[in-house]
């Protein structure tokens, strides 16, 4: 099967970074993975449209390479909500199954403390909300992370975006392009002596790998903040559809035949149990139209919290293996570790007996349990 993955709010903009370990572990089990990044918005329907468009651009090439494969939606938090909406409101985007992890459907007022009292008044003022400054700073950072001296245009935009303490002072009339322009010889010297050597040195750091690439990917997350500020300034006060409308969509239009709701023991943000009730109503609606149809709806609970799927090493399996090798070796020397010989069975052959102890200590053994649960469920459905 092909797993179409959507991450949570904000972090879903760079799933290849924030969910790398989870996705690599699923890929290692033999599944194709398409992780679609998306920019968070108050308008979930537009976001769903963009996600579907991006997925459909790669689907034909994947079909040519691998043939017709069933598509399984897997989402975390907001990504689960978006998969639910896609399955309910976009009938031309069928899914063979959905695994919805830490499903969450809350209004902005509940999800963001003091939204109306603090956020709205602050972000509704164009001159004070900082959106322009953040956008300009992100553009300067992007050029730096690409190994370049920031362009004159980017520097000018950043300087003009800085708030001024004197009312009525117009920086645009003071900061002219000629005033902030970096002379070509100086720019070339900075490039040769500082920017390029630093970029090359950081591109192959032991363990960390390509640091500039990691920083560039992190900007995909950061750049959503000024975008959301702009939406509040334009009048956004809640998600579209509203939480009530999304619940109604789940009850009346959800049409996936196999669904796994995966929640964690310590997760106050999880709405999986409520969704389960809605999907049972949807099952009744489907059976009224097609009495012979079979629906498989399961809800499982694992140890962990709302952030558990994010706990793997940011560098993926490679970092995990190095951590387990290094720290596991230390545990071997000092005689530490929490994994007893009784827990270390034949399935762990070839693995240090302390590797699992390292994963437990650093928290990402819980991710392994998420992967195991997903694989078991996929195998049960022959996907």
Buried (B, 14 or more C-beta within 10 A) or exposed (E): BBBBBBBBBBBBBBBBBBBBBBBBBBBEEEBBBBBBBBBBBBBBBEBBEBBBEBBEEEBEEBEEEEEEBBBBBBBBBBBBBBBBBBBBBBEEBEBBBBBBBBBBBBBBBEBBEEBEEEBBEBBBEEEEBBBBBBBBBBBBBBBBBBBBBBBBEBBBBBBBBEEEEEEEEEEEEEBEEEEBBBEEEEBEEBBEEEBBEBBEEBEEEEEEBEBBBBBBBBBBBBBBBBBBBBBBBEEBEEBBBBBEEBBBBBBEBBBBBBBBBBBBEEBEBBBBEEBBEBBEBBBEEBEEEEEEEEBBBEBBBBEBBBBBBBBBBBBBBBBBBBBBEEBBEEBEEEEEBEBEEEEBEEEEEEEBBBBBBBBBBBBBBBBBBBBEBBBEBBEEBEB
